[in-house]
Amino acid sequence: MSRLICIAILISMIAPIVGCGVAKDTSIQVAVKKALDDNKNISADKLIVNVKDGVVTISGELGTQKEIDLAVQVAMVVEGVVEVKNQMSLPDNYGSTDPIMNDFGLF
């Protein structure tokens, strides 16, 4: 059974117990994480996605600013998302003097 099906089953079991808001936030969290994972231009394995009342907070480290901007854009179009809070960071060595190298995540 796929991971998403298992998560959907768990959500349907938990919703009556904890209320619709939590189940909806969990559903949004799963959808945002999947959208980030599916995007080949984002290294989503280092990202943490939290949702509260439709507000998505993404934290973790990505290689370039372009990747961070794309992650915010991808999350924002997921159904149910009302806001995306960006708490992502760049690697410590990102401040290279060569912007081209930064764009490719080489520094």
C-alpha positions as CSV (number, residue, x, y, z in Angstrom):
1,M,0.0,0.0,0.0
2,S,1.4,3.4,-1.0
3,R,2.5,5.8,1.7
4,L,-0.1,8.4,0.6
5,I,-2.9,5.9,0.9
6,C,-1.8,4.9,4.4
7,I,-1.7,8.6,5.4
8,A,-5.1,9.2,3.9
9,I,-6.5,6.3,5.9
10,L,-4.9,7.6,9.1
11,I,-6.4,11.1,8.5
12,S,-9.8,9.6,8.0
13,M,-9.5,7.7,11.3
14,I,-8.1,10.6,13.2
15,A,-10.5,13.4,12.0
16,P,-13.5,12.4,14.1
17,I,-11.3,12.2,17.2
18,V,-9.3,15.4,17.0
19,G,-11.6,17.6,14.8
20,C,-11.6,18.7,11.2
21,G,-9.0,21.5,11.5
22,V,-6.2,19.1,12.5
23,A,-7.2,16.6,9.8
24,K,-7.3,19.4,7.2
25,D,-3.9,20.7,8.3
26,T,-2.5,17.2,8.1
27,S,-3.9,16.8,4.6
28,I,-2.3,20.1,3.5
29,Q,1.0,19.1,5.1
30,V,1.0,15.8,3.1
31,A,0.1,17.6,-0.1
32,V,2.8,20.3,0.3
33,K,5.4,17.7,1.1
34,K,4.4,15.6,-1.9
35,A,4.5,18.7,-4.2
36,L,8.0,19.6,-3.0
37,D,9.2,16.0,-3.3
38,D,7.8,15.8,-6.8
39,N,9.6,18.9,-8.0
40,K,12.9,17.9,-9.5
41,N,14.4,21.4,-8.9
42,I,14.0,21.2,-5.1
43,S,16.1,19.1,-2.7
44,A,13.0,18.5,-0.5
45,D,14.6,15.7,1.6
46,K,16.1,18.4,3.9
47,L,12.8,20.3,4.4
48,I,10.4,20.2,7.3
49,V,6.8,21.2,6.6
50,N,4.4,22.2,9.4
51,V,0.8,23.5,9.0
52,K,-1.5,25.3,11.4
53,D,-4.8,26.6,10.3
54,G,-3.7,26.5,6.6
55,V,-0.5,28.4,7.3
56,V,2.4,26.4,6.0
57,T,5.9,26.9,7.6
58,I,8.8,25.4,5.7
59,S,12.1,25.1,7.4
60,G,15.4,23.4,6.5
61,E,18.3,24.1,4.2
62,L,18.4,24.4,0.4
63,G,21.4,25.0,-1.9
64,T,20.3,28.2,-3.6
65,Q,18.0,31.2,-3.1
66,K,16.3,30.2,-6.4
67,E,15.5,26.8,-4.8
68,I,14.0,28.5,-1.7
69,D,11.9,30.8,-3.8
70,L,10.6,27.9,-5.9
71,A,9.8,25.9,-2.7
72,V,7.6,28.8,-1.5
73,Q,5.9,29.0,-4.9
74,V,5.2,25.3,-5.1
75,A,3.7,25.3,-1.6
76,M,1.6,28.3,-2.2
77,V,-0.4,26.7,-5.0
78,V,-1.4,23.6,-3.0
79,E,-5.1,23.6,-2.2
80,G,-6.0,24.8,1.3
81,V,-2.8,26.8,1.8
82,V,-3.5,30.3,3.0
83,E,0.0,31.5,3.6
84,V,3.6,30.2,3.4
85,K,6.1,31.2,6.0
86,N,9.7,30.8,4.8
87,Q,12.1,29.7,7.5
88,M,14.5,28.0,5.0
89,S,18.2,28.8,5.0
90,L,21.2,28.6,2.7
91,P,24.4,26.7,3.5
92,D,27.0,28.5,5.6
93,N,29.3,28.6,2.6
94,Y,26.7,30.2,0.3
95,G,28.4,33.7,0.5
96,S,30.9,33.0,-2.3
97,T,32.0,36.1,-4.3
98,D,31.0,34.3,-7.5
99,P,27.2,34.5,-7.9
100,I,27.2,32.0,-10.8
101,M,28.7,29.4,-8.5
102,N,26.1,30.2,-5.9
103,D,23.2,29.7,-8.4
104,F,24.5,26.2,-9.1
105,G,25.0,25.4,-5.4
106,L,28.7,25.0,-5.9
107,F,29.7,27.3,-3.0
